[in-house]
Amino acid sequence: MAAVHGVVLGAGSSRRLGQPKQTLALGDTTVLGWVVRSAEASSLDRVVVVLGGAADAARASLVTARAELVSNEAYASGCASSLLAGLDAVAGGDAVMLVLGDMPGVDASIIDAVRADWEEHAPAMAVTSYQGRLGHPFVFSASMFPDLAALHGDKAVWKLIEAEPHRVRHVAVDRPLPLDVDTWDDYAAVCQQLGV
């Protein structure tokens, strides 16, 4: 069985929200805590959580079972710096799965379905297709690690996927695209979607 390591990207600065979205209450935990719990409940071999903006508050709010926490001091330079911090922390494996720390609708069953599909088909890259709409999590085979290491800024992963569509597998999940938390309206919608 291939070693697939998960990197939860939780270093965002929450500029649009005005306060750290990672620490917003969600059920009996936080937005980031919900995502980490799902990743820990999945079949991922390792789970690394990258913190940056509000790292101390996020770290204090997390209760982890097996996730490793790492800091990205360069988080303000964009999401790619958090990806690099996560790649450095996992240091190897057959693939890395990127999970957004502000998208609590991605549960363990989705993570496991995407992993199983990647293991069966072994594409260079895999993206989740929610009823035809592309979203996270993404999986990148080890052959893509050098390309990932060369990325910088925001939306860099999407640019890589769009640049090489012939190397990307779309993994179908028959659910609506999960919402991410960028605004207060998003937060309210996520709470309603998750029933909390």
Contacts in CASP RR format, 6 or more apart in sequence:
PFRMAT RR
TARGET T0000
AUTHOR 0000-0000-0000
METHOD contacts of the structure
MODEL  1
MAAVHGVVLGAGSSRRLGQPKQTLALGDTTVLGWVVRSAEASSLDRVVVV
LGGAADAARASLVTARAELVSNEAYASGCASSLLAGLDAVAGGDAVMLVL
GDMPGVDASIIDAVRADWEEHAPAMAVTSYQGRLGHPFVFSASMFPDLAA
LHGDKAVWKLIEAEPHRVRHVAVDRPLPLDVDTWDDYAAVCQQLGV
1 119 0 8 1.000
2 93 0 8 1.000
2 94 0 8 1.000
2 95 0 8 1.000
2 119 0 8 1.000
3 45 0 8 1.000
3 46 0 8 1.000
3 92 0 8 1.000
3 93 0 8 1.000
3 94 0 8 1.000
3 95 0 8 1.000
4 43 0 8 1.000
4 44 0 8 1.000
4 45 0 8 1.000
4 93 0 8 1.000
4 94 0 8 1.000
4 95 0 8 1.000
4 96 0 8 1.000
4 97 0 8 1.000
4 115 0 8 1.000
4 118 0 8 1.000
4 119 0 8 1.000
4 139 0 8 1.000
5 44 0 8 1.000
5 45 0 8 1.000
5 46 0 8 1.000
5 47 0 8 1.000
5 48 0 8 1.000
5 90 0 8 1.000
5 92 0 8 1.000
5 93 0 8 1.000
5 95 0 8 1.000
5 96 0 8 1.000
5 97 0 8 1.000
6 39 0 8 1.000
6 44 0 8 1.000
6 45 0 8 1.000
6 46 0 8 1.000
6 47 0 8 1.000
6 48 0 8 1.000
6 90 0 8 1.000
6 96 0 8 1.000
6 97 0 8 1.000
6 98 0 8 1.000
6 99 0 8 1.000
7 48 0 8 1.000
7 50 0 8 1.000
7 83 0 8 1.000
7 86 0 8 1.000
7 87 0 8 1.000
7 89 0 8 1.000
7 90 0 8 1.000
7 96 0 8 1.000
7 97 0 8 1.000
7 98 0 8 1.000
7 99 0 8 1.000
8 32 0 8 1.000
8 35 0 8 1.000
8 36 0 8 1.000
8 39 0 8 1.000
8 47 0 8 1.000
8 48 0 8 1.000
8 49 0 8 1.000
8 50 0 8 1.000
8 67 0 8 1.000
8 99 0 8 1.000
8 100 0 8 1.000
8 101 0 8 1.000
9 50 0 8 1.000
9 79 0 8 1.000
9 82 0 8 1.000
9 83 0 8 1.000
9 98 0 8 1.000
9 99 0 8 1.000
9 100 0 8 1.000
9 101 0 8 1.000
10 22 0 8 1.000
10 32 0 8 1.000
10 49 0 8 1.000
10 50 0 8 1.000
10 51 0 8 1.000
10 52 0 8 1.000
10 58 0 8 1.000
10 82 0 8 1.000
10 100 0 8 1.000
10 101 0 8 1.000
10 102 0 8 1.000
11 50 0 8 1.000
11 51 0 8 1.000
11 52 0 8 1.000
11 53 0 8 1.000
11 55 0 8 1.000
11 72 0 8 1.000
11 75 0 8 1.000
11 79 0 8 1.000
11 81 0 8 1.000
11 82 0 8 1.000
11 85 0 8 1.000
12 21 0 8 1.000
12 22 0 8 1.000
12 52 0 8 1.000
12 53 0 8 1.000
12 75 0 8 1.000
12 79 0 8 1.000
12 82 0 8 1.000
12 102 0 8 1.000
13 52 0 8 1.000
13 53 0 8 1.000
13 75 0 8 1.000
13 76 0 8 1.000
14 20 0 8 1.000
14 21 0 8 1.000
14 22 0 8 1.000
14 53 0 8 1.000
14 54 0 8 1.000
16 182 0 8 1.000
16 183 0 8 1.000
17 181 0 8 1.000
17 182 0 8 1.000
17 183 0 8 1.000
17 184 0 8 1.000
17 187 0 8 1.000
20 53 0 8 1.000
20 54 0 8 1.000
20 57 0 8 1.000
20 58 0 8 1.000
21 31 0 8 1.000
21 32 0 8 1.000
21 102 0 8 1.000
21 181 0 8 1.000
21 182 0 8 1.000
21 187 0 8 1.000
22 30 0 8 1.000
22 31 0 8 1.000
22 32 0 8 1.000
22 51 0 8 1.000
22 53 0 8 1.000
22 54 0 8 1.000
22 57 0 8 1.000
22 58 0 8 1.000
22 61 0 8 1.000
22 101 0 8 1.000
22 102 0 8 1.000
23 30 0 8 1.000
23 31 0 8 1.000
23 32 0 8 1.000
23 54 0 8 1.000
23 57 0 8 1.000
23 58 0 8 1.000
23 61 0 8 1.000
24 30 0 8 1.000
24 31 0 8 1.000
24 181 0 8 1.000
24 187 0 8 1.000
26 33 0 8 1.000
26 34 0 8 1.000
26 104 0 8 1.000
26 190 0 8 1.000
26 191 0 8 1.000
26 194 0 8 1.000
26 196 0 8 1.000
27 34 0 8 1.000
27 194 0 8 1.000
27 196 0 8 1.000
29 37 0 8 1.000
29 61 0 8 1.000
29 63 0 8 1.000
30 58 0 8 1.000
30 61 0 8 1.000
30 62 0 8 1.000
31 101 0 8 1.000
31 102 0 8 1.000
31 104 0 8 1.000
31 181 0 8 1.000
31 187 0 8 1.000
31 190 0 8 1.000
32 49 0 8 1.000
32 58 0 8 1.000
32 61 0 8 1.000
32 62 0 8 1.000
32 101 0 8 1.000
32 102 0 8 1.000
33 61 0 8 1.000
33 62 0 8 1.000
33 63 0 8 1.000
34 104 0 8 1.000
34 105 0 8 1.000
34 194 0 8 1.000
35 99 0 8 1.000
35 100 0 8 1.000
35 101 0 8 1.000
35 102 0 8 1.000
35 103 0 8 1.000
35 104 0 8 1.000
35 106 0 8 1.000
36 47 0 8 1.000
36 49 0 8 1.000
36 62 0 8 1.000
36 64 0 8 1.000
36 67 0 8 1.000
36 101 0 8 1.000
38 99 0 8 1.000
38 104 0 8 1.000
38 105 0 8 1.000
38 106 0 8 1.000
38 107 0 8 1.000
38 108 0 8 1.000
38 111 0 8 1.000
39 47 0 8 1.000
39 67 0 8 1.000
39 99 0 8 1.000
39 108 0 8 1.000
39 111 0 8 1.000
40 47 0 8 1.000
40 64 0 8 1.000
40 65 0 8 1.000
40 66 0 8 1.000
40 67 0 8 1.000
41 107 0 8 1.000
41 108 0 8 1.000
42 108 0 8 1.000
42 111 0 8 1.000
42 112 0 8 1.000
42 115 0 8 1.000
43 111 0 8 1.000
43 112 0 8 1.000
43 115 0 8 1.000
44 97 0 8 1.000
44 111 0 8 1.000
44 115 0 8 1.000
45 93 0 8 1.000
46 66 0 8 1.000
46 68 0 8 1.000
46 90 0 8 1.000
47 66 0 8 1.000
47 67 0 8 1.000
47 68 0 8 1.000
48 67 0 8 1.000
48 68 0 8 1.000
48 69 0 8 1.000
48 70 0 8 1.000
48 86 0 8 1.000
48 89 0 8 1.000
48 90 0 8 1.000
49 62 0 8 1.000
49 64 0 8 1.000
49 67 0 8 1.000
49 68 0 8 1.000
49 69 0 8 1.000
49 70 0 8 1.000
50 70 0 8 1.000
50 71 0 8 1.000
50 72 0 8 1.000
50 82 0 8 1.000
50 83 0 8 1.000
50 85 0 8 1.000
50 86 0 8 1.000
50 89 0 8 1.000
51 58 0 8 1.000
51 59 0 8 1.000
51 69 0 8 1.000
51 70 0 8 1.000
51 71 0 8 1.000
51 72 0 8 1.000
52 58 0 8 1.000
52 71 0 8 1.000
52 72 0 8 1.000
52 73 0 8 1.000
52 75 0 8 1.000
52 82 0 8 1.000
53 75 0 8 1.000
55 71 0 8 1.000
59 69 0 8 1.000
62 69 0 8 1.000
68 89 0 8 1.000
70 85 0 8 1.000
70 86 0 8 1.000
70 88 0 8 1.000
70 89 0 8 1.000
71 85 0 8 1.000
72 81 0 8 1.000
72 82 0 8 1.000
72 84 0 8 1.000
72 85 0 8 1.000
72 86 0 8 1.000
74 81 0 8 1.000
74 85 0 8 1.000
75 81 0 8 1.000
75 82 0 8 1.000
77 152 0 8 1.000
77 153 0 8 1.000
78 152 0 8 1.000
78 153 0 8 1.000
78 154 0 8 1.000
79 153 0 8 1.000
79 154 0 8 1.000
79 155 0 8 1.000
79 156 0 8 1.000
79 157 0 8 1.000
80 151 0 8 1.000
80 152 0 8 1.000
80 153 0 8 1.000
80 154 0 8 1.000
80 156 0 8 1.000
80 157 0 8 1.000
81 152 0 8 1.000
81 153 0 8 1.000
83 98 0 8 1.000
83 148 0 8 1.000
83 151 0 8 1.000
83 156 0 8 1.000
83 157 0 8 1.000
84 148 0 8 1.000
84 149 0 8 1.000
84 151 0 8 1.000
86 96 0 8 1.000
87 96 0 8 1.000
87 145 0 8 1.000
87 148 0 8 1.000
87 149 0 8 1.000
90 96 0 8 1.000
92 142 0 8 1.000
92 145 0 8 1.000
93 142 0 8 1.000
94 141 0 8 1.000
94 142 0 8 1.000
95 118 0 8 1.000
95 139 0 8 1.000
95 140 0 8 1.000
95 141 0 8 1.000
95 142 0 8 1.000
96 139 0 8 1.000
96 140 0 8 1.000
96 145 0 8 1.000
96 148 0 8 1.000
97 111 0 8 1.000
97 114 0 8 1.000
97 115 0 8 1.000
97 118 0 8 1.000
97 137 0 8 1.000
97 138 0 8 1.000
97 139 0 8 1.000
98 136 0 8 1.000
98 137 0 8 1.000
98 138 0 8 1.000
98 139 0 8 1.000
98 140 0 8 1.000
98 157 0 8 1.000
99 106 0 8 1.000
99 111 0 8 1.000
99 136 0 8 1.000
99 137 0 8 1.000
100 106 0 8 1.000
100 136 0 8 1.000
100 137 0 8 1.000
100 180 0 8 1.000
102 180 0 8 1.000
102 181 0 8 1.000
102 182 0 8 1.000
103 136 0 8 1.000
103 178 0 8 1.000
103 179 0 8 1.000
103 180 0 8 1.000
103 181 0 8 1.000
104 178 0 8 1.000
104 181 0 8 1.000
104 190 0 8 1.000
104 194 0 8 1.000
105 178 0 8 1.000
105 179 0 8 1.000
105 190 0 8 1.000
105 193 0 8 1.000
105 194 0 8 1.000
106 136 0 8 1.000
106 137 0 8 1.000
106 178 0 8 1.000
110 128 0 8 1.000
110 137 0 8 1.000
110 173 0 8 1.000
110 175 0 8 1.000
110 178 0 8 1.000
111 137 0 8 1.000
113 171 0 8 1.000
113 173 0 8 1.000
114 126 0 8 1.000
114 128 0 8 1.000
114 137 0 8 1.000
114 139 0 8 1.000
114 171 0 8 1.000
114 173 0 8 1.000
115 139 0 8 1.000
117 126 0 8 1.000
117 169 0 8 1.000
117 171 0 8 1.000
118 126 0 8 1.000
118 139 0 8 1.000
118 141 0 8 1.000
118 169 0 8 1.000
118 171 0 8 1.000
121 169 0 8 1.000
122 141 0 8 1.000
123 141 0 8 1.000
123 167 0 8 1.000
123 168 0 8 1.000
123 169 0 8 1.000
124 140 0 8 1.000
124 141 0 8 1.000
124 143 0 8 1.000
124 144 0 8 1.000
124 164 0 8 1.000
124 167 0 8 1.000
124 168 0 8 1.000
125 138 0 8 1.000
125 139 0 8 1.000
125 140 0 8 1.000
125 141 0 8 1.000
125 144 0 8 1.000
125 160 0 8 1.000
125 161 0 8 1.000
125 164 0 8 1.000
125 167 0 8 1.000
125 168 0 8 1.000
125 169 0 8 1.000
126 138 0 8 1.000
126 139 0 8 1.000
126 168 0 8 1.000
126 169 0 8 1.000
126 170 0 8 1.000
126 171 0 8 1.000
127 134 0 8 1.000
127 135 0 8 1.000
127 136 0 8 1.000
127 138 0 8 1.000
127 161 0 8 1.000
127 168 0 8 1.000
127 169 0 8 1.000
127 170 0 8 1.000
127 171 0 8 1.000
128 134 0 8 1.000
128 135 0 8 1.000
128 136 0 8 1.000
128 137 0 8 1.000
128 138 0 8 1.000
128 170 0 8 1.000
128 171 0 8 1.000
128 173 0 8 1.000
129 135 0 8 1.000
129 170 0 8 1.000
129 171 0 8 1.000
129 172 0 8 1.000
129 173 0 8 1.000
130 173 0 8 1.000
130 175 0 8 1.000
130 176 0 8 1.000
130 177 0 8 1.000
130 178 0 8 1.000
131 173 0 8 1.000
131 174 0 8 1.000
131 175 0 8 1.000
131 176 0 8 1.000
131 177 0 8 1.000
132 170 0 8 1.000
132 172 0 8 1.000
133 176 0 8 1.000
133 177 0 8 1.000
134 170 0 8 1.000
135 177 0 8 1.000
136 178 0 8 1.000
138 157 0 8 1.000
138 161 0 8 1.000
140 148 0 8 1.000
144 160 0 8 1.000
147 160 0 8 1.000
148 157 0 8 1.000
148 160 0 8 1.000
151 157 0 8 1.000
151 159 0 8 1.000
151 160 0 8 1.000
161 168 0 8 1.000
178 193 0 8 1.000
179 186 0 8 1.000
179 189 0 8 1.000
179 190 0 8 1.000
179 193 0 8 1.000
180 186 0 8 1.000
181 187 0 8 1.000
181 190 0 8 1.000
END
